[in-house]
Amino acid sequence: MEELAWQRPSRCADSSNCPEVAVTGDTVHLRSSLRPTEVTQLTLTEWRDLLAGIRNGEFDA
């Protein structure tokens, strides 16, 4: 896999359990800082839909 420029939320700067995101072209790569070798890939449309669902509370318990 190519070297990716991973980013994490500013609130997680010093934590070891954070979501991390890297964007390349039209692909968004997601991983947990706890499991950095396990990477999920989304299209930009899937990423936008995921963010919209989070913002709209679709995943709230």
C-alpha positions as CSV (number, residue, x, y, z in Angstrom):
1,M,0.0,0.0,0.0
2,E,1.2,3.5,-0.8
3,E,2.4,5.7,2.1
4,L,-0.7,7.7,3.2
5,A,-0.8,11.0,5.0
6,W,-3.0,10.1,8.0
7,Q,-4.9,12.8,9.9
8,R,-6.8,12.6,13.2
9,P,-9.2,14.9,14.9
10,S,-7.6,17.7,16.9
11,R,-9.3,16.4,20.0
12,C,-7.4,13.1,19.7
13,A,-4.0,14.6,19.4
14,D,-2.6,12.9,22.5
15,S,-4.9,9.9,22.6
16,S,-4.1,6.3,21.4
17,N,-7.7,5.5,20.4
18,C,-8.7,7.7,17.6
19,P,-10.1,7.5,14.1
20,E,-7.6,8.4,11.4
21,V,-8.4,9.5,7.8
22,A,-6.2,9.8,4.7
23,V,-7.6,11.1,1.3
24,T,-6.0,10.1,-2.0
25,G,-7.7,11.1,-5.2
26,D,-11.3,9.9,-5.0
27,T,-10.7,7.4,-2.1
28,V,-11.0,8.0,1.6
29,H,-9.0,5.6,3.8
30,L,-10.2,5.1,7.4
31,R,-8.5,3.3,10.3
32,S,-8.4,3.2,14.1
33,S,-5.1,4.2,15.7
34,L,-5.5,1.0,17.8
35,R,-5.5,-1.1,14.6
36,P,-3.4,0.8,12.0
37,T,-3.1,-2.2,9.7
38,E,-6.9,-2.6,9.3
39,V,-7.9,0.0,6.7
40,T,-11.3,0.6,5.2
41,Q,-11.7,2.4,1.9
42,L,-14.7,4.6,0.9
43,T,-15.5,6.6,-2.2
44,L,-16.0,10.3,-1.7
45,T,-19.7,9.9,-2.0
46,E,-19.7,7.2,0.7
47,W,-17.6,9.4,2.9
48,R,-20.0,12.3,2.5
49,D,-23.0,10.1,3.2
50,L,-21.2,8.7,6.4
51,L,-20.5,12.2,7.6
52,A,-24.0,13.4,6.9
53,G,-25.4,10.3,8.9
54,I,-23.1,11.1,11.8
55,R,-24.2,14.8,11.8
56,N,-27.8,13.8,11.6
57,G,-27.6,11.4,14.5
58,E,-28.4,8.3,12.4
59,F,-25.9,6.2,14.4
60,D,-26.8,7.4,17.9
61,A,-27.8,4.7,20.3
